[in-house]
Amino acid sequence: MPDTKYIAMVLGASGLIGSETVNLLLNNNNYKTVYAISRKGIAIDHPKLNQILADSDSIATKIADLQIDHFFSCIGTTANKTPDKKEYYAIDLEYPMRVANILHHNGCEIMCLVSSIGANSSSNNFYLKLKGDTEEAIQTIGFKSLHIFRPSLLLGERKEFRLLESISQIIYPIFNWILVGKLKDYRSIHAKDIASAMINVSLTAQNGTHIYQTQLIKELA
């Protein structure tokens, strides 16, 4: 009997975590097809890769008939790129919700969502509240197996330059050893580790909603 081969979709495929996820999926023998959603495309040529160029307004018609096994939502913007809070909300919450609803309707049962440490719908911080709202909204869809990842500072090579993050990527790892006990979840983590952990939990696919902080993500990678 042949081994099962899965079809995956990555939303936010050109971002730091999304690009790492796409690369790992393409090189994982458990997957036969990988759909990568981004606005401008990614510079990868691979027989398993299908690129979907779309934004929130155009995505629905492009994925309406697709049947996906594993959905990875890695999309996210920043205040510098998207200063308008309404637009920020649309990208980080409404866009993944739109895709998730369509895929779930088409039979997808497994989803991984990249959120943030400190995500809380009751937070006074706009970013943390948005991430908390997104988590709660996604949970209402009804995925059989939902995995929410809450990493701290991300390490990895971004395509765009971010001064504060570049400085943090140099300094923060030096102080990781100070963060012990419960503070370990505030240690920096490489984007590739998050991508690896998401794929691993998708392949084991335990039912229910599961939330992972930095330390557990590293253990699962």
C-alpha positions in Angstrom: 0.0 0.0 0.0 1.5 3.4 -1.0 2.4 6.0 1.6 0.1 8.9 1.9 1.4 12.1 0.2 0.0 15.4 1.4 -0.9 18.7 -0.2 0.1 21.8 1.7 -0.6 25.5 1.5 1.5 28.3 2.9 -0.1 31.8 3.3 2.6 34.4 3.6 5.1 32.4 1.6 7.5 35.3 1.0 7.9 36.1 4.7 10.6 34.9 7.1 8.7 31.9 8.5 6.7 31.3 5.4 9.7 31.0 3.1 11.4 28.6 5.5 8.2 26.5 5.7 7.9 26.4 1.9 11.6 25.2 1.6 11.1 22.5 4.2 7.9 21.3 2.6 9.4 21.0 -0.8 12.2 18.8 0.5 9.9 16.6 2.6 8.9 13.4 1.0 5.6 13.3 2.8 4.3 16.2 0.6 3.5 15.9 -3.1 2.3 19.4 -3.7 2.9 22.8 -2.1 0.8 25.9 -2.8 2.6 29.1 -1.9 0.5 32.3 -1.6 2.2 35.7 -1.8 1.6 39.0 -3.5 4.7 39.1 -5.7 5.9 35.5 -5.9 9.0 33.8 -4.5 12.2 33.0 -6.4 11.9 29.2 -6.2 11.6 26.8 -9.1 10.5 23.3 -7.9 8.3 20.6 -9.5 6.2 20.3 -6.4 5.6 24.1 -6.1 2.5 25.9 -7.3 2.6 29.7 -6.7 -0.6 31.7 -6.2 -0.1 35.4 -6.6 -3.0 37.1 -4.7 -4.0 39.5 -2.0 -6.9 39.3 0.4 -9.3 40.7 -2.2 -8.4 38.3 -5.0 -7.6 35.1 -3.1 -11.1 33.6 -2.8 -11.6 32.8 -6.5 -8.0 31.4 -6.8 -8.4 28.8 -4.1 -12.2 28.2 -4.3 -11.8 24.6 -5.6 -8.5 23.6 -3.9 -8.5 20.7 -1.5 -5.6 21.0 1.0 -4.5 18.6 3.7 -2.3 21.0 5.8 -2.7 24.8 5.9 0.2 26.9 7.3 -0.7 30.6 8.0 2.5 32.5 8.3 1.3 35.9 7.2 2.0 39.1 9.2 2.8 42.7 8.6 4.5 45.4 10.7 3.5 48.9 11.9 6.2 50.4 9.6 4.9 48.7 6.5 1.2 49.0 7.5 0.7 52.1 9.8 -3.1 52.1 9.2 -4.6 49.9 11.9 -7.6 48.9 9.9 -5.4 47.7 7.1 -3.1 45.9 9.6 -6.2 44.1 11.0 -7.3 43.1 7.5 -3.9 41.5 6.7 -3.2 39.8 10.0 -6.8 38.6 10.8 -9.2 38.9 8.0 -6.9 37.5 5.3 -6.0 34.2 7.1 -9.6 33.9 8.2 -10.8 34.1 4.6 -8.4 31.5 3.4 -9.0 29.2 6.4 -12.7 29.3 6.0 -12.5 28.3 2.3 -10.0 25.5 2.9 -12.0 24.1 5.9 -15.1 24.2 3.8 -13.3 22.2 1.1 -12.2 19.5 3.7 -9.0 20.7 5.2 -8.8 19.5 8.8 -5.3 20.5 9.9 -4.0 24.1 10.3 -1.0 25.8 11.8 -1.1 29.4 12.8 1.9 31.6 13.5 0.9 34.0 16.3 3.1 35.7 19.0 4.2 35.3 22.5 1.9 37.4 24.7 -1.1 37.1 22.3 -4.2 38.1 24.2 -7.5 39.5 23.0 -7.8 41.5 26.2 -4.4 43.2 25.9 -4.1 47.0 25.7 -1.3 46.5 23.2 -2.6 46.7 19.6 -0.3 44.0 18.3 -0.9 41.5 21.1 -4.6 42.1 21.0 -4.7 41.6 17.3 -2.8 38.3 17.6 -5.2 37.2 20.4 -8.2 38.2 18.3 -6.8 36.2 15.4 -6.3 33.1 17.5 -9.8 33.2 18.8 -11.3 33.9 15.4 -9.5 30.9 13.8 -10.6 28.6 16.6 -14.3 29.3 15.7 -13.8 27.7 12.2 -13.7 24.2 13.6 -10.5 22.6 12.3 -10.1 19.1 13.6 -6.5 19.7 14.5 -5.4 23.3 15.1 -1.9 24.3 16.2 -1.1 27.8 17.3 2.6 28.9 17.6 3.6 31.8 19.9 7.3 32.4 19.3 9.4 35.3 20.7 12.0 37.2 18.8 12.6 35.6 15.4 16.0 34.9 14.0 16.7 34.5 10.3 17.5 36.4 7.2 14.8 38.7 6.1 14.5 40.0 2.6 13.7 43.5 3.8 16.0 45.4 6.2 14.6 46.1 9.7 17.1 48.1 11.8 15.8 47.3 15.3 15.3 43.6 14.4 18.8 43.4 12.9 20.3 44.9 16.1 18.1 42.6 18.2 19.3 39.5 16.3 22.8 40.3 17.2 22.2 41.2 20.9 19.3 39.0 21.9 20.9 35.6 21.5 23.8 36.7 23.8 21.3 37.1 26.7 19.3 33.9 26.0 21.2 32.2 28.8 19.9 34.7 31.3 16.3 33.8 30.5 15.7 30.7 32.6 12.6 28.9 33.9 9.4 30.3 32.5 11.4 33.1 30.9 12.9 30.6 28.5 9.8 31.2 26.3 11.2 34.7 25.7 14.4 33.4 24.2 15.0 34.1 20.5 14.2 31.3 18.0 15.1 30.7 14.4 12.3 30.8 11.9 13.5 27.5 10.5 12.8 25.8 13.9 9.2 27.2 13.8 8.7 25.9 10.3 10.1 22.5 11.2 7.9 22.2 14.3 4.8 23.2 12.3 5.4 20.4 9.8 6.2 17.9 12.4 2.9 18.5 14.4 0.9 18.5 11.1 2.2 15.1 10.3 1.3 13.7 13.7 -2.0 15.7 13.8 -3.4 15.3 17.2 -7.0 16.4 17.5 -8.0 19.6 19.3 -6.4 23.0 19.7 -2.8 23.1 20.8 -0.7 26.2 21.7 3.1 26.1 21.6 5.5 28.6 23.2 9.2 29.0 22.2 10.7 26.3 24.3 8.2 23.7 23.2 8.6 24.8 19.6 12.3 24.2 19.8 11.7 20.7 21.2 9.3 19.9 18.4 11.6 21.2 15.6 
